[in-house]
Amino acid sequence: MADVRVKICGLTRAEDVAAAAAAGAAYLGFVFFPKSPRNVSVAEARALAVEAPFGVAKVGLLVDPDDALLDAIAAEVPLDMIQLHGRESPDRVAEVRARMGLPVMKALGVASEADLEKVAAYGRVADQLLIDAKAPEGAALPGGNGLAFDWTLVQGKRWPVPWMLAGGLTPETAGRAVTMTGAQQLDVSSGVESAPGVKDAAKMRAFIAATQSAGEVPRL
Ligand SMILES: O=C(O)c1ccccc1N[C@@H]1O[C@H](COP(=O)(O)O)[C@@H](O)[C@H]1O
C-alpha cells in the first residue's frame, strides 16, 4: 500500500469539497483564474474554504497574480498554501511567499529534460514543486488541460523540496503514475470531472483509491 497524498484541484461547489475530503484528499485546490472553467471569486473561495473539514490543506491556485489579488485573498480566504502556476520568477515566488505568509508550491511545466533545469532555482525559494505537463503554445490555460507528460523524465530524480506529480492524471492512470515515478503526492483536476469544471464524486473516490492500492513506492 502506498501512502500517497492527493490534491483535488478546481473545486467550485460545497458538495465537491465535502466529497473530496471524505474520499481522503490531503489538499483541496481553489482556482483564481478567470479563464478557467474552475474559476472562483474571492467570496466563493471563502465560502468553500470556511466549510472545509479540519486537517485538509486548502490551496489557492494563482497565475501571475498581482499584489491586489493576493491581498484580497489574504484578507478573506483562510488558505494553507499558495500554488503559483504562471511564469513567476524565483524572486516573485519569494515575494509572494513573504507577502502571504504561506508556503508556496511552484508549478513547472515539463516537456523535456531541459525544462527540469529550472528546478534547482525554484527549489531554493519554494516550499514544494508541482511537476506538470507543459501547456501547448497558445493554450488558454497554463494547466488543467488534461495533458500528461513523459513520466520517464522524472524517474530517479531527487528534488530539493517535496513535489507533486500533475498533468492528465485519471483514476485509470494514477496507480501507474505512482509506481513509475515514485511520486508521493499527486494533483488532479480535469481527470476527476464529468464535464469541464464539474467534479465527479465517484471519480474522486476512484482516483484516491487507485493511489492507495498502487504498488510499493520504489526508492529511485
Ligand atoms: O485547473 C485549472 O483550471 C488550471 C488553470 C490554470 C492553471 C492551472 C490549472 N490547473 C492545474 O493544472 C494541473 C493539471 O491539471 P489536469 O489534472 O491535467 O487537469 C493541476 O496542477 C491543476 O492544479
The ligand as a Gaussian input file, in Angstrom:
#p B3LYP/6-31G(d) Opt

LIG

0 1
 O       -7.394000      23.601000     -13.359000
 C       -7.317000      24.696000     -13.932000
 O       -8.291000      25.219000     -14.470000
 C       -5.996000      25.418000     -14.000000
 C       -5.963000      26.698000     -14.502000
 C       -4.785000      27.381000     -14.573000
 C       -3.611000      26.803000     -14.137000
 C       -3.622000      25.508000     -13.626000
 C       -4.796000      24.799000     -13.551000
 N       -4.857000      23.502000     -13.033000
 C       -3.726000      22.752000     -12.591000
 O       -3.158000      22.063000     -13.677000
 C       -2.617000      20.824000     -13.262000
 C       -3.064000      19.691000     -14.145000
 O       -4.435000      19.640000     -14.280000
 P       -5.150000      18.372000     -15.002000
 O       -5.236000      17.302000     -13.954000
 O       -4.302000      17.986000     -16.165000
 O       -6.478000      18.873000     -15.413000
 C       -3.024000      20.661000     -11.829000
 O       -1.908000      21.006000     -11.054000
 C       -4.084000      21.684000     -11.588000
 O       -3.924000      22.180000     -10.277000

